[in-house]
């Protein structure tokens, strides 16, 4: 099996937990599962075997493949899957404009799932979400999300009649002064450059207040704060906060 390259028809998970998330949420796209000869030591293996048996998926024990594809010595399982494309669903969205960092992308996906926001629009140029490094960083959250790429933000903007909230250092309103009244889209820019001034004209721009001892919050921090603020009322109503 070859190392993943952008544009390939298949990709793969790296690790037991992401492989389990793949098998639980998208078994129909799984081609096969490759495991290490030492996987019996891992407590997640019984669930992998159960899910593979349920969905008639082949398990191959093949250490050379694990060694070739995994940069870490403690990888016990790899799930090979077909690249998938889905439309966004109704509800609230996160929009990322030109995100480029694989680790950030994975963290963002996992954070979104933690706040039950499952629609992600990505404006290109952008990181490849199917890269195994992104899949691993998301801990398999990618398999529970609806993700769609757009060539231009304007294309997304014309498609959805949402309340738009661009997060910007120049935002017109403090996030604490903003409360959504309908379906919304939280819009974030590139890790280093953020959103350009044109986004001040889309919806209600917001900023997250912080001390003057830093220039800005990083992308994943800003997104986490934004998701917490915008979903807090919903979570309180459902009494799911711990």
C-alpha positions in Angstrom: 0.0 0.0 0.0 1.3 3.5 -0.9 1.6 6.5 1.3 -1.3 8.9 0.9 -1.0 11.7 -1.7 -3.5 14.4 -2.3 -6.0 13.5 -5.0 -5.8 9.7 -4.2 -9.0 7.7 -4.2 -8.3 6.2 -0.8 -6.8 7.4 2.5 -6.4 5.7 5.9 -6.7 6.2 9.7 -3.6 5.9 11.9 -4.4 4.3 15.3 -7.0 2.2 17.0 -9.4 5.0 18.2 -9.7 6.8 14.8 -10.2 3.3 13.1 -13.0 2.5 15.5 -14.7 5.9 14.8 -14.4 5.1 11.0 -16.0 1.7 11.5 -18.8 3.0 13.7 -19.7 6.0 11.6 -18.8 5.2 8.0 -18.5 1.4 7.6 -19.7 1.6 4.0 -16.5 3.4 2.8 -14.1 1.0 4.6 -12.0 -1.1 2.2 -10.1 -3.1 4.8 -8.4 -2.9 8.2 -4.7 -3.6 8.7 -3.5 -4.4 12.2 -0.2 -5.0 14.0 0.7 -8.5 15.2 0.9 -6.8 18.7 -2.7 -5.5 18.6 -3.9 -8.1 21.0 -2.3 -5.9 23.7 -4.8 -3.1 22.9 -8.1 -3.1 24.6 -9.8 -1.6 21.5 -9.2 -4.6 19.4 -12.3 -6.6 20.4 -14.5 -3.7 19.2 -12.6 -3.5 15.9 -13.1 -7.2 15.4 -16.8 -6.9 16.3 -17.4 -4.0 13.9 -15.5 -5.7 11.1 -17.4 -8.9 11.5 -20.7 -7.0 11.6 -19.9 -5.1 8.4 -18.1 -8.0 6.6 -14.8 -6.1 6.5 -11.5 -7.9 6.1 -8.8 -7.6 8.8 -5.2 -8.2 7.7 -2.4 -8.6 10.2 0.6 -7.1 8.4 3.4 -5.4 10.3 5.3 -4.1 7.2 2.2 -2.0 6.2 1.9 -0.6 9.6 5.6 0.3 9.8 5.5 1.9 6.3 2.4 4.1 6.8 2.7 5.1 10.5 5.3 7.5 11.7 4.8 6.4 15.3 5.9 3.1 16.7 2.7 2.7 18.8 0.2 2.5 15.9 -1.7 -0.8 16.1 -4.4 -0.3 13.5 -5.0 1.3 10.1 -8.4 1.7 8.4 -8.3 2.1 4.7 -11.3 4.1 3.4 -12.6 5.5 0.1 -12.5 9.3 -0.1 -16.0 10.6 0.5 -17.8 13.9 -0.3 -21.0 15.1 1.3 -23.3 18.1 1.1 -23.8 20.2 4.1 -27.0 19.7 6.1 -29.4 22.2 7.5 -28.5 23.7 10.9 -25.5 25.7 12.1 -22.2 25.8 10.2 -18.6 26.6 10.7 -16.8 28.2 7.8 -13.0 28.2 7.5 -11.4 30.5 4.9 -8.0 29.2 3.7 -7.1 27.0 6.7 -3.6 25.5 6.1 -2.5 23.7 9.3 -3.2 20.0 9.6 -3.1 19.8 13.4 -5.4 22.8 13.7 -7.9 21.3 11.3 -8.0 18.0 13.2 -8.5 19.9 16.5 -11.2 22.0 15.0 -13.1 19.0 13.8 -13.0 17.4 17.2 -14.0 20.6 18.9 -17.0 21.0 16.5 -18.2 17.6 17.3 -17.9 18.3 21.0 -20.3 21.2 20.6 -22.6 19.2 18.3 -21.9 21.4 15.2 -21.5 18.9 12.4 -21.3 21.1 9.2 -18.0 22.5 8.0 -17.5 24.6 4.9 -13.9 25.1 3.7 -12.9 27.8 1.3 -9.9 26.9 -0.9 -6.9 27.0 -1.1 -6.9 25.0 2.1 -5.5 21.9 3.9 -6.5 18.5 2.6 -8.9 17.0 5.2 -8.3 13.5 4.0 -4.6 13.6 4.8 -4.0 10.9 7.5 -2.4 13.5 9.7 -5.7 15.5 9.7 -7.7 12.3 10.3 -5.5 11.4 13.2 -5.5 14.9 14.7 -9.3 14.8 14.6 -9.4 11.5 16.5 -11.8 10.2 13.9 -14.3 13.2 14.3 -14.1 13.7 10.6 -16.3 10.7 10.1 -19.1 12.3 12.0 -19.0 15.6 10.1 -20.4 16.9 6.8 -17.6 18.8 5.1 -17.7 20.6 1.7 -15.1 22.6 -0.1 -15.9 25.9 -1.9 -13.7 27.8 -4.4 -15.0 31.1 -3.1 -16.7 32.3 0.0 -19.2 34.1 -2.1 -20.4 30.7 -3.4 -21.1 29.6 0.1 -22.7 32.9 1.0 -25.2 32.7 -1.9 -26.1 29.1 -1.0 -27.2 29.6 2.6 -29.5 32.2 4.2 -27.8 32.1 7.5 -26.9 34.7 10.1 -23.2 35.3 9.2 -20.7 36.0 12.0 -17.2 36.7 10.8 -14.6 36.5 13.6 -12.2 39.4 13.2 -9.8 41.6 15.2 -11.7 44.5 13.6 -15.1 43.0 14.4 -17.8 45.5 15.1 -19.3 43.8 18.2 -18.0 42.1 21.2 -19.0 38.4 21.1 -20.7 38.8 24.5 -23.1 41.3 22.9 -24.2 38.9 20.1 -26.9 36.3 20.3 -28.1 34.3 17.3 -31.9 34.2 16.5 -31.8 31.5 13.8 -29.4 29.3 11.8 -25.9 30.8 11.9 -22.5 30.4 10.3 -19.4 31.2 12.3 -16.6 32.3 9.9 -12.9 32.1 10.6 -9.9 33.0 8.6 -6.4 31.7 8.0 -4.2 30.8 11.0 -1.8 33.7 10.3 -3.7 36.3 8.3 -7.3 35.9 9.6 -10.1 37.4 7.4 -9.6 40.3 5.2 -11.6 43.6 5.6 -14.1 42.5 2.9 -15.7 40.2 5.6 -16.7 43.3 7.6 -19.6 43.5 5.1 -20.9 40.0 5.6 -23.5 39.7 8.4 -22.4 40.8 11.9 -18.6 40.8 12.4 -17.6 40.0 16.0 -14.4 40.0 18.1 -13.3 38.1 21.1 -12.0 40.4 23.8 -8.6 39.5 25.4 -5.8 41.3 27.2 -3.3 43.5 25.3 -0.5 41.2 26.4 -1.1 39.1 23.2 -1.8 40.1 19.6 -4.5 37.5 19.0 -5.8 34.1 19.9 -5.0 31.2 17.6 -7.6 29.7 15.3 -8.5 26.7 17.3 -8.8 28.7 20.5 -11.0 31.3 18.8 -13.2 28.6 17.3 -13.6 26.9 20.7 -14.6 30.1 22.4 -17.0 31.0 19.5 -18.7 27.6 19.6 -19.0 27.7 23.4 -20.7 31.1 23.3 -23.0 30.4 20.4 -24.1 26.9 21.7 -24.3 27.7 25.4 -28.0 28.5 25.4 -28.8 25.3 23.5 -26.8 23.2 25.8 -28.3 24.7 28.9 -31.8 24.2 27.6 -31.0 20.5 27.0 -29.3 20.2 30.4 -26.3 18.4 29.0 -23.7 20.6 30.6 -21.7 18.7 33.3 
